[in-house]
Every structure is written in C-alpha cells, then in structure tokens.
Amino acid sequence: MNLHKQCITCLLLTCSATMAVAQVQAQRPSARDSAQADAYIKRNARENFNRWSGILLYCNEASADRVLAGIICADLFKEVRILAAATGLPVDTTRSGFASGLASALNRSLVIEATLLTTGTDNGGPSGASLRLSAYTHTRALISVPRGSEPSDTMTRRGTLVVWERSAVGASSATMAEFGAKMSEGLQQMLKALLTEMLEARRPRS
C-alpha cells in the first residue's frame, strides 16, 4: 500500500512539474509580441526625449557620506561633460535642489537626478550605498473622473513625470575612496544607457 501511494505521489509530482513547465513556456512572449513591445517602448522614448532645450544633471547628495558623494558627483559631472561633447547634447550640472526644481517647473530642461544614499559609514563596519538615476519633468494634465452613469468630469493634476529610471545598491568593507570608485562606475554605466536612449530617440526617422 505504501509503495502504491508513493507511486501515485510521484506521478502527481511529475504531472505538476510538467504542467508548470508548460505554463512557463506558454507565458513566453512571441516574436510578434516582443516586436510590438519594442516598438511601443521606442515610440514612448521618442515622445519623452524629444524637443528639450537641454539637460540638467542634478547630483542629490543630501543623504550621502561626504567623501563618497564627493567622488561620485565629481566623476558623474566629468563623465556627462565628455558624453555631452561627444553627442552634442546640451548639458548643465548642479548640486542644488532649488536649481533642479526650477528647471523642472519651467519645463525647458529635462532633469536627470542622481540620488545617493549611504549607510554605515561612521561605525567602522561595512558601508552600504543606494544609487538611483531618474529623468523627469514637471507636468500638468487633465484626468477624467467617472461619475457613475453620468458623463465623466475632468480635473487638473500636477506632479512629477518620471520618464526613465534605474537603480543600484552596493556594500563594501573597503575604504570610502575605493567604494566610491566602484559605485561611481556603476552610476556612469546607467548614465551612458540613458543618454544612448535619448540619442536614439532624437535621431531623425527615415
């Protein structure tokens, strides 16, 4: 009897595993779906990254260790100037939250914000860092408000529209200079990815 039950259990487990594999395979997008998704992403990028008079790179270091922030912000500003010269994208840099807020409110420059957060930098143990790179602007939009069976009403809403975002985390027991260099490298890679997408979006369509 026990052997019989074990065989039934094995069969059930085998069937479950087979069904799970089939379900995963069924969830994989087709080539057509992938192509449509890629076209949708590129279309949105073209709309979001076009027609800006410039870019303002804001290094937000308010919640970061001074040494780490100094390394990362300096490296990031240097890298963006090199990329701007190579691509022709007009770029300004700032460490001022007021300047970035003003640029966003005027809706002339696309703001790229690098947000740095560090922990454990003063207790002698391993240090941790969280990096976030986002591109955004201030926007105002009309939204529809359903009223049951009655016609929808509209109201104005204002806020920050984030059009691109990436993040990374890291930890190390090395010196802050060594740790900062490694985290800076990761942030620069994210910046290159963003500017690559911007250039692709701004390229004239044939």
Protein Blocks (a to p, Z undefined) as FASTA:
>chain_A
ZZmmmmmmmmmmmmmmmmmmmmmmmmpccfklmmmmmmmmmmmmmmmmgoiabdcddddf
klgcfklmmmmmmmmmmmmmmmmmmnopacdddfbfklmmmmmmnomaccdddddddehk
lnopacdddddddddddddddddddehjaccddddddddddfbdcddddddfbdfklmmm
mmmmmmmmmmmmmmmmmmmmmpccZZ
